[in-house]
Amino acid sequence: MKKVILGIVFLTFFWNVSLFAESVDQMWIVKEHTGSASSLQRVSEPLFSPGQTMYVYILVNNLGVKWGEGQVKWKYYYQSSDGKIIWASPFTPVSRRSSDPSWNFSEVVTISLPSTIPEGSYGLGFSLVDAHTLKEYRGWVEFRVGIVTTDQNLTAEPDQQQGKAAAPEVQQDFTSSVNGIRFTLVAVEKRPERLVITFTGNNGESEEQKLVLYPYSARIIDREGNEYQYADLGDGGSLAAGVSFPPGIPTMADIRFRRPTNTIMSMALLSFSFYHTDEMVELRGVPVPYP
């Protein structure tokens, strides 16, 4: 039975949060992004260095489905040991087609710690809102930031949980900089209906920098020379248009291309740009999960 936590009512046009928030079914920090929930290894005493990447497995069961589709949005936030929320990410929308009366959110979320985060104990909070049932689900894990001198932060506990996690992170380092903000590709996921490309933007310099993503210029050229434009295949504006990149805090966003992009096996070129600048992010030779 899910634990019930007192929450707050947010009056919005579409995403209403109920008075009570339930706990997520599972939330762990895991050793690595394996691509399968059954092979994930839970980290027993998570210790990270500033700027290091953590992987967090989230499971929420029995989400609502209407008209053959489930819709949620989620965000995460850092909280200090004294309970103060340091920073919260923007909400990320997720939709999933389903012929069943309910569906399960089973994902590995990739989070890059700020390079300037001080040493100490922290909490990582997670909030997911179901658009159909108007329920909010929350989770919480603790971790420490310090100087990692051994593999102690990767001490893992095997677990045999079933389910589907997100596709494996791209192992190669794909980065590009625009106006002092460093963009890093963190994951490529191929779903039956769409191709999801996730990246972070890390602003380490400017207090005033607020690049605004321009979704319609995003494009993919595959290794056969076929070109896919977001303007034609974009998933309802799911690129986080308008997102800003605060100094020292990596901000995550994604680009979602609808079919027929699920047939792409590799990307010779992935590019996207921003309002009010001619510069763009260009990444080459990006692999795509098979099948």
C-alpha positions as CSV (number, residue, x, y, z in Angstrom):
1,M,0.0,0.0,0.0
2,K,1.4,3.4,-1.0
3,K,2.3,5.9,1.8
4,V,0.3,9.1,1.7
5,I,2.1,12.4,2.1
6,L,0.4,15.8,2.6
7,G,0.9,18.0,-0.4
8,I,-0.2,21.3,-1.9
9,V,-2.9,22.2,-4.4
10,F,-1.5,23.8,-7.6
11,L,-4.3,25.3,-9.7
12,T,-3.2,25.1,-13.3
13,F,-5.1,24.7,-16.6
14,F,-4.1,21.1,-17.3
15,W,-1.7,19.8,-14.7
16,N,-3.6,19.8,-11.4
17,V,-1.9,18.3,-8.4
18,S,-4.1,16.7,-5.8
19,L,-4.1,17.6,-2.1
20,F,-2.4,14.3,-1.2
21,A,0.8,12.9,-2.8
22,E,1.5,9.2,-2.8
23,S,5.0,7.7,-2.7
24,V,6.5,6.2,-5.8
25,D,6.7,2.4,-5.8
26,Q,10.5,2.3,-6.1
27,M,13.3,4.9,-6.2
28,W,17.0,3.9,-6.0
29,I,20.4,5.3,-7.0
30,V,21.8,2.6,-9.2
31,K,25.4,1.7,-10.3
32,E,25.0,2.1,-14.0
33,H,22.4,2.6,-16.8
34,T,22.1,-1.0,-17.9
35,G,18.9,-0.7,-20.1
36,S,17.0,-3.3,-18.2
37,A,15.3,-3.0,-14.8
38,S,16.0,-6.6,-13.9
39,S,19.8,-6.1,-14.2
40,L,20.0,-2.8,-12.2
41,Q,22.3,-2.8,-9.2
42,R,21.3,-0.5,-6.3
43,V,24.0,1.6,-4.7
44,S,24.1,1.0,-0.9
45,E,26.0,4.1,0.2
46,P,26.0,6.6,-2.6
47,L,29.0,9.0,-2.6
48,F,29.7,11.3,-5.5
49,S,32.2,13.9,-6.5
50,P,31.0,17.4,-7.8
51,G,30.1,17.2,-11.4
52,Q,29.7,13.4,-11.4
53,T,26.7,11.7,-13.0
54,M,24.2,9.6,-11.0
55,Y,21.6,7.2,-12.3
56,V,18.2,7.0,-10.4
57,Y,15.7,4.3,-11.1
58,I,12.0,5.3,-10.7
59,L,9.0,3.0,-10.7
60,V,5.4,4.2,-10.4
61,N,2.7,1.6,-11.1
62,N,-0.9,1.8,-12.2
63,L,-0.9,5.2,-13.9
64,G,-4.0,6.3,-15.7
65,V,-4.8,5.7,-19.4
66,K,-7.4,7.6,-21.4
67,W,-8.1,7.3,-25.2
68,G,-5.3,4.7,-25.4
69,E,-2.6,7.0,-23.9
70,G,-1.0,7.7,-20.6
71,Q,0.4,11.2,-19.8
72,V,2.6,12.3,-16.9
73,K,5.2,15.0,-16.2
74,W,8.1,14.7,-13.8
75,K,10.8,16.8,-12.2
76,Y,13.6,16.3,-9.6
77,Y,15.1,18.7,-7.0
78,Y,18.1,18.9,-4.7
79,Q,17.5,19.4,-1.0
80,S,20.2,20.2,1.6
81,S,20.5,18.3,4.9
82,D,18.5,21.1,6.7
83,G,15.5,20.6,4.4
84,K,16.1,23.6,2.1
85,I,15.3,23.0,-1.6
86,I,18.4,24.2,-3.5
87,W,17.2,23.8,-7.1
88,A,14.4,22.1,-9.0
89,S,14.5,21.0,-12.6
90,P,11.8,22.0,-15.1
91,F,9.0,19.5,-15.6
92,T,9.6,16.8,-18.3
93,P,6.4,15.6,-20.1
94,V,6.1,11.9,-21.0
95,S,3.3,10.2,-22.9
96,R,2.9,6.4,-23.5
97,R,0.5,4.6,-25.8
98,S,-1.2,1.6,-24.0
99,S,-4.1,-0.7,-24.8
100,D,-4.4,-1.6,-21.1
101,P,-6.4,0.3,-18.5
102,S,-3.2,1.4,-16.7
103,W,0.6,1.7,-17.4
104,N,3.8,1.8,-15.4
105,F,6.4,4.5,-15.4
106,S,9.7,2.6,-15.2
107,E,12.7,4.8,-16.1
108,V,16.3,5.4,-15.2
109,V,16.8,9.2,-14.9
110,T,20.3,10.5,-15.6
111,I,21.3,13.4,-13.4
112,S,24.6,15.4,-13.6
113,L,25.6,17.0,-10.3
114,P,26.7,20.6,-10.4
115,S,30.4,21.0,-10.6
116,T,30.2,23.7,-7.8
117,I,28.1,21.7,-5.3
118,P,29.7,21.8,-1.9
119,E,30.6,18.7,0.0
120,G,28.0,17.4,2.4
121,S,24.8,15.3,2.7
122,Y,21.9,15.9,0.3
123,G,18.5,14.5,-0.7
124,L,17.2,14.0,-4.2
125,G,13.5,14.5,-4.5
126,F,11.3,13.3,-7.4
127,S,7.8,14.4,-8.3
128,L,5.5,12.8,-10.9
129,V,2.0,14.1,-11.8
130,D,-0.5,11.9,-13.7
131,A,-2.5,14.1,-16.1
132,H,-5.5,11.6,-16.1
133,T,-5.9,10.8,-12.5
134,L,-4.5,14.2,-11.2
135,K,-2.4,12.3,-8.6
136,E,1.1,13.3,-7.6
137,Y,3.7,10.7,-6.7
138,R,6.9,11.6,-4.8
139,G,10.1,9.8,-4.0
140,W,13.3,10.6,-2.0
141,V,16.8,9.2,-1.8
142,E,19.8,10.5,0.1
143,F,23.4,10.8,-1.1
144,R,26.7,12.4,-0.1
145,V,29.1,14.7,-2.0
146,G,32.8,14.4,-1.2
147,I,36.1,13.4,-2.6
148,V,35.8,9.9,-4.1
149,T,39.1,8.1,-3.7
150,T,37.9,4.6,-4.2
151,D,35.1,2.8,-6.0
152,Q,33.0,3.1,-2.8
153,N,30.3,5.2,-4.5
154,L,29.7,2.3,-6.8
155,T,29.2,-0.4,-4.2
156,A,26.1,-2.1,-5.4
157,E,23.4,-4.5,-4.3
158,P,21.9,-6.8,-7.0
159,D,18.2,-6.7,-7.4
160,Q,15.8,-8.7,-9.5
161,Q,13.0,-6.2,-10.0
162,Q,11.1,-6.6,-13.2
163,G,10.2,-3.9,-15.7
164,K,11.5,-1.7,-18.5
165,A,14.1,1.0,-17.9
166,A,15.2,3.6,-20.3
167,A,17.6,2.8,-23.1
168,P,21.3,2.8,-22.2
169,E,23.3,6.0,-22.1
170,V,25.5,6.8,-25.0
171,Q,28.9,5.8,-23.9
172,Q,30.9,8.2,-26.0
173,D,31.3,11.8,-25.0
174,F,29.2,14.0,-27.3
175,T,29.5,17.7,-26.3
176,S,29.1,21.1,-28.0
177,S,29.2,24.7,-26.6
178,V,27.0,27.7,-27.5
179,N,27.5,31.1,-25.9
180,G,29.5,29.6,-23.0
181,I,27.0,26.9,-22.2
182,R,28.2,23.3,-22.6
183,F,25.7,20.8,-24.0
184,T,26.3,17.1,-23.4
185,L,24.3,14.3,-24.9
186,V,23.3,11.9,-22.1
187,A,20.9,9.4,-23.7
188,V,19.3,8.2,-26.9
189,E,16.1,6.0,-26.4
190,K,14.3,4.3,-29.2
191,R,10.6,3.7,-28.4
192,P,8.0,2.1,-30.6
193,E,6.4,5.5,-31.4
194,R,9.4,7.9,-31.2
195,L,13.1,8.5,-30.9
196,V,14.0,10.4,-27.7
197,I,17.3,12.4,-27.4
198,T,18.2,13.7,-24.0
199,F,20.9,16.2,-23.2
200,T,22.1,18.6,-20.5
201,G,23.1,22.2,-20.7
202,N,25.7,23.4,-18.2
203,N,26.2,27.2,-17.8
204,G,29.4,27.6,-16.0
205,E,29.9,31.3,-16.8
206,S,27.2,33.8,-17.3
207,E,24.6,34.9,-14.7
208,E,22.6,36.6,-17.4
209,Q,22.7,33.8,-20.0
210,K,19.2,32.6,-21.0
211,L,19.4,30.8,-24.3
212,V,15.9,29.8,-25.6
213,L,15.8,26.5,-27.5
214,Y,14.2,26.8,-31.0
215,P,12.6,23.4,-31.6
216,Y,11.7,23.6,-35.2
217,S,15.3,23.8,-36.5
218,A,16.3,20.5,-34.9
219,R,17.2,17.8,-37.5
220,I,18.8,14.4,-37.9
221,I,20.7,13.2,-40.9
222,D,21.2,9.4,-40.8
223,R,24.1,7.5,-42.2
224,E,22.2,6.9,-45.5
225,G,21.8,10.6,-46.0
226,N,18.1,10.7,-45.1
227,E,17.1,14.0,-43.3
228,Y,14.5,14.2,-40.6
229,Q,13.2,17.7,-39.6
230,Y,11.6,18.4,-36.2
231,A,9.3,20.7,-37.9
232,D,7.8,17.7,-39.7
233,L,8.2,15.0,-37.1
234,G,8.3,16.9,-33.7
235,D,6.4,15.3,-30.9
236,G,4.0,18.2,-30.1
237,G,6.7,20.7,-29.0
238,S,8.2,18.3,-26.5
239,L,11.6,19.9,-26.9
240,A,11.8,22.1,-23.7
241,A,11.4,25.4,-25.5
242,G,12.1,28.4,-23.3
243,V,14.2,26.5,-20.8
244,S,17.0,28.6,-19.2
245,F,20.4,27.4,-18.0
246,P,21.3,28.8,-14.6
247,P,25.0,29.0,-13.7
248,G,26.5,25.9,-12.3
249,I,23.3,23.8,-12.5
250,P,23.1,21.3,-15.4
251,T,19.6,21.5,-16.9
252,M,18.1,18.5,-18.7
253,A,15.9,18.7,-21.8
254,D,15.0,16.3,-24.7
255,I,14.0,16.2,-28.3
256,R,11.3,13.7,-29.4
257,F,11.0,12.7,-33.1
258,R,7.9,10.7,-34.1
259,R,7.9,7.8,-36.5
260,P,9.4,6.9,-39.0
261,T,12.5,7.9,-37.0
262,N,12.4,4.6,-35.1
263,T,14.1,3.1,-38.2
264,I,17.2,5.2,-37.7
265,M,20.2,3.1,-36.8
266,S,22.7,5.9,-36.4
267,M,22.9,9.7,-36.7
268,A,25.6,11.1,-39.0
269,L,24.4,14.5,-37.7
270,L,22.2,15.8,-34.9
271,S,21.7,19.5,-34.7
272,F,19.5,22.0,-32.9
273,S,19.7,25.8,-32.4
274,F,18.3,28.7,-30.3
275,Y,16.5,32.0,-30.7
276,H,18.5,35.1,-31.3
277,T,21.8,33.4,-32.2
278,D,23.2,31.8,-35.3
279,E,25.3,29.3,-33.3
280,M,24.0,25.7,-33.0
281,V,24.8,22.4,-31.4
282,E,26.1,19.9,-33.9
283,L,26.9,16.3,-32.8
284,R,28.2,13.7,-35.3
285,G,28.3,9.9,-35.4
286,V,25.7,9.5,-32.6
287,P,24.7,5.8,-32.2
288,V,21.1,4.7,-31.8
289,P,20.0,1.7,-29.7
290,Y,19.1,-1.5,-31.6
291,P,16.4,-2.5,-32.5
